[in-house]
């Protein structure tokens, strides 16, 4: 089959540690589709051309589809609750190495949370990934690129409501990618129907 070349797709592997409970996050990007697998429990697939999002609940073999219009309404409602002016990430001037990558440290304070971001502007082969990273930004909940930050989020730590969540980038690679992360099993049942 014909290849898109070096930039056939992108796979990002991260670990999530929420108060000592660890799981993997695997994000796959190909063309206009973004798939985020959260451990073995759930996968979210977004078509960035229209915003339609499918949530797969693997344990129950169930799925729920949210239209792009519904997702926009959900995101607009969430943004309406963000204080004005919106919290901004601020460079601390400090640097640290995370998984062998030198990062600049940014912090951000909101009324009910406090976050720290370890950012790099020089991730290996970043130029080969630009197209897929731009697609990923369009999907809700992107944890590698954040608007307003000058690069790749190698690590983030958020404290809110007495809990601490840390997401750490393990690997990010462009290359050939099959369609499996974006497929919806035919035997999954619609949630509520």
N, C-alpha and C positions, 0 to 999 in steps of 0.2 A: 504493500500500500504506500501511497505517496506520503512523504514526511514533510512537516513544516520546517524542517531543518533543526538547528540546535535548540530552538525555542519551541519544541513540540508540547511542552508542558512543564509544570513546576510542582515539586513535592516538598512540603515543609513539615518537619517533625519537631514537636515541642513537648515539654512535660509540664503538667499542671500540678502544683502542690497546694491544696486548700486545707490549711490547718492539719497537715500531716497525712492527708489522704491524697495519694498520687495517682495520676492517670496520664495517658498519652493523648495528644491532639495531633491528628495528621490532616493537613490541609493539602488538597490537590487542586490545581488550576489548569484548565485546558480550554483554549478558545474562550468562549463566554461563560463557561461553567466553573463554579467553585464548590468543592465538596469538603466538609469538615467532619472528620470522624472523631468522636469523643469517646475514647476507650472502645470497649466492645458494646456499649449500651445504645449509642445514638449516632446518627449521621444527619447532617444538614446539607442539602444540595440546593444551590441558588443558580438560577439562570439570570445573568446580569443584564441581558438584553431587555427583559421585562420585569425583573425583580421577583418573579415567582420563586417561592421557597418550599421545598419538600422536606419535612422532618420524618426520619425513619427511626422507630423505636424497635430495636432488634430483638430484645427479650420477648416482646409481645407480638412481634411480626405485624406491627401496625404502622400506618403512615398518616400524616396530616399535611395538607397542602394549603399554603397561604399565598394568595395572589399578590402581585407586585403592588397593587393599589392598597390592599390591606396592610402589607408590610410598611408602605409609606405612611399610612395613618398611624401605625404603631410607633414608628420612629419619630414622627412629628409630635406625637403625644409625649414621648420620652424626652425629646428636645425641649418641649414647652416647660418641663420641670427643671431644666438646667438653669441655675441662677444667672442673672445678667449683671455684669458681663460674665461670660463663661470662663471657668477656671483655665488658666494657661500653664503649660509646662515651662519651667524656668531652668536654664542651665546653671549648674552649681559650680562649674569650673573644675570639678574633680574628674578624674579618670580612673577606671578599673578595667582589668582584663577578665572577661567571662568566656569560658570554654576556648581560651587561646585567642580571643578577639578583643582588641583594645576598644573600650567604649567610653563615651562621655556620659556623665550622669545628670539626669534632669529630674526635677521634682514637681509635683502638682498637688495643690491643696484645694479641696472642695468642702462645702459645709459638713458633709457626712463621710468623707473619705480622704485618704492621703496616699499618693502613689509616687513611686520612684521608677524611673526608666533608665536602662542602660542602652545607649544608642550608638550604632556604628554607621559611618558614612561609607565605609570601605569593606563591604562583604565580598568574599571571593566570587568571581564571575557575575557580579551584580548587573553588569550591562546586558548579559544574556537573559536576565530575568525581568527586565523593566516592563515589558509588555504584559506579562502575567501578573506582576505586582500591581500594575495599574488596574487590571481586571479585579484582583482580589480586594482592592480598596472599595469597590462598588458593592461588595457583599457585606451584609450586617455582621458585626462582631469581629472584624479583622483584628488580629492580635500581633501582626508583624509590622505592618505599616500603620501609623496613626497620623491623621491629618494634623499638621502643625509641628510635627517632629521631623528633624532633618535627616532621617535615614531609617535603618532597620532596627526594630526593637529586639535586642538580643535577650533581654531579661526585663521583666516588669514585676513589681511587687505592690499590691494594693491592700491597704488596711481599711476595713469598714465594718461597723457593727460588731466589733470584737473578734473578727476573723481576719486572717492574713492569707492572701492568695498570691502565689508566685508562678509565673509562666516563664520558662527558659527555653530558648531556641537550641535544639540539638543539631539539626542540619537543614539546609535549604539548597535544593539542587534542581537545575533545569535539565531537561532531557526528554527522551521518549517516554510517553505515558499512555497506557491503554485506557479504555473507557470504563473499566470496572468501578472506579470510585464514584461514577456518575449514574450508574444503573440502579433502577428501582425494581426490586424483586417482584415478579408478577403475582406471587402468592401472598403478598402483604395486604392486609385489610385496611380500608379507610377507617380512620378513627371516627367513631360515632355513626358509622354507616355500614 
